[in-house]
Amino acid sequence: MLTGEDVSSLDMHIDANQTTLAAKGLHLCEYYAVARPVFLVVKKLLFFKPKWQTAIQVFVDAMDEACPAS
């Protein structure tokens, strides 16, 4: 079970890495825009793996929310 201190430490780690990614010029939304169609095709190909389809769809939904199309 996570304590308040663990959560604070995790938050600081995430904040530090987000700053690092931005400083390196890593633009995840740009990469995601290119990769999104691939995720959708893979999801359709995995018709026999409904759990994988669900996982891919959850990821796509989260990224669509984080990276709205311009």
Residue frames relative to the residue before (quaternion, step in Angstrom):
aa qw qx qy qz dx dy dz
M 1.0000 0.0000 0.0000 0.0000 0.00 0.00 0.00
L 0.4139 -0.7187 0.5090 0.2303 3.54 -0.96 0.89
T 0.2996 -0.7278 0.5886 0.1847 3.52 -1.05 0.81
G 0.6906 -0.4533 0.3548 0.4379 3.56 -1.28 0.15
E 0.6339 0.5316 -0.3230 0.4596 3.56 1.07 -0.76
D 0.6317 0.5272 -0.3280 0.4641 3.60 1.02 -0.80
V 0.6595 0.5083 -0.3040 0.4629 3.56 0.93 -0.90
S 0.6477 0.5135 -0.3150 0.4664 3.59 0.95 -0.83
S 0.6485 0.5116 -0.3086 0.4716 3.56 0.99 -0.85
L 0.6510 0.5100 -0.3064 0.4714 3.57 0.99 -0.83
D 0.6360 0.5280 -0.3203 0.4628 3.59 0.98 -0.84
M 0.6562 0.5037 -0.3141 0.4658 3.58 0.93 -0.87
H 0.6400 0.5302 -0.3199 0.4550 3.58 1.01 -0.84
I 0.6595 0.4994 -0.3039 0.4724 3.59 0.93 -0.89
D 0.6513 0.5135 -0.3180 0.4593 3.59 0.90 -0.89
A 0.6590 0.5101 -0.3111 0.4569 3.58 0.93 -0.87
N 0.6934 0.4705 -0.2846 0.4657 3.60 0.93 -0.84
Q 0.6069 0.5343 -0.3703 0.4572 3.61 1.03 -0.59
T 0.6342 0.5135 -0.3237 0.4788 3.56 1.00 -0.79
T 0.6497 0.5179 -0.3129 0.4602 3.58 0.96 -0.85
L 0.6601 0.5044 -0.3168 0.4576 3.59 0.89 -0.88
A 0.6557 0.5009 -0.3110 0.4716 3.57 0.95 -0.85
A 0.6533 0.5188 -0.3160 0.4519 3.58 0.98 -0.82
K 0.6798 0.4720 -0.2864 0.4828 3.60 1.09 -0.66
G 0.4926 -0.6850 0.4193 0.3350 3.57 1.24 -0.11
L 0.3786 0.7203 -0.4950 0.3046 3.59 1.17 0.49
H 0.0750 -0.8105 0.5808 -0.0111 3.55 -0.45 1.22
L 0.2415 -0.8252 0.4959 0.1214 3.55 0.12 1.31
C 0.6345 0.5474 -0.3429 0.4244 3.59 0.97 -0.73
E 0.6228 0.5297 -0.3416 0.4635 3.58 1.07 -0.66
Y 0.6645 0.4842 -0.2945 0.4872 3.58 0.99 -0.85
Y 0.6472 0.5270 -0.3197 0.4485 3.55 0.96 -0.83
A 0.6167 0.5556 -0.3485 0.4355 3.61 0.97 -0.78
V 0.6740 0.4681 -0.2854 0.4951 3.59 1.07 -0.73
A 0.7376 0.4476 -0.2295 0.4505 3.60 0.94 -0.89
R 0.4876 0.7058 -0.4232 0.2915 3.61 1.17 -0.47
P 0.6695 0.4891 -0.3310 0.4506 3.66 0.80 -0.83
V 0.6137 0.5461 -0.3467 0.4527 3.58 1.08 -0.68
F 0.6365 0.5207 -0.3281 0.4649 3.60 0.94 -0.84
L 0.6715 0.5025 -0.3043 0.4516 3.59 0.93 -0.85
V 0.6394 0.5050 -0.3246 0.4804 3.61 1.03 -0.72
V 0.6491 0.5092 -0.3186 0.4668 3.58 0.91 -0.89
K 0.6184 0.5468 -0.3427 0.4485 3.58 1.00 -0.80
K 0.6781 0.4818 -0.2893 0.4736 3.59 0.95 -0.88
L 0.6472 0.5255 -0.3191 0.4507 3.59 1.04 -0.72
L 0.6998 0.4506 -0.2621 0.4884 3.57 1.14 -0.57
F 0.1342 0.8330 -0.5244 0.1144 3.58 1.02 0.81
F 0.6823 0.4765 -0.2786 0.4794 3.59 1.18 -0.52
K 0.6971 0.3824 -0.2527 0.5513 3.60 1.32 0.06
P 0.1336 -0.8475 0.5055 0.0913 3.62 0.38 1.15
K 0.6168 0.5409 -0.3675 0.4381 3.64 1.03 -0.59
W 0.6477 0.4983 -0.3162 0.4819 3.60 1.03 -0.75
Q 0.6153 0.5422 -0.3441 0.4573 3.57 1.03 -0.76
T 0.6515 0.5130 -0.3050 0.4684 3.55 0.97 -0.89
A 0.6572 0.5133 -0.3137 0.4541 3.58 0.90 -0.89
I 0.6633 0.4912 -0.3092 0.4724 3.58 0.92 -0.86
Q 0.6610 0.5080 -0.3170 0.4523 3.59 0.93 -0.84
V 0.6237 0.5239 -0.3388 0.4709 3.61 1.02 -0.74
F 0.6477 0.5099 -0.3155 0.4700 3.58 0.97 -0.83
V 0.6603 0.5046 -0.3055 0.4649 3.59 0.89 -0.95
D 0.6504 0.5180 -0.3178 0.4557 3.60 0.93 -0.87
A 0.6638 0.5029 -0.3022 0.4638 3.58 0.95 -0.90
M 0.6853 0.4723 -0.2908 0.4719 3.57 0.93 -0.86
D 0.6054 0.5441 -0.3553 0.4595 3.60 1.08 -0.65
E 0.6635 0.4919 -0.3014 0.4764 3.55 1.04 -0.74
A 0.6925 0.4736 -0.2738 0.4703 3.57 1.00 -0.85
C 0.7860 0.2101 -0.0900 0.5744 3.57 1.12 -0.71
P 0.0900 -0.8242 0.5567 0.0522 3.60 0.30 1.15
A 0.5330 -0.6305 0.4602 0.3266 3.56 -1.04 0.80
S 0.3354 -0.7624 0.5188 0.1922 3.53 -0.93 0.85
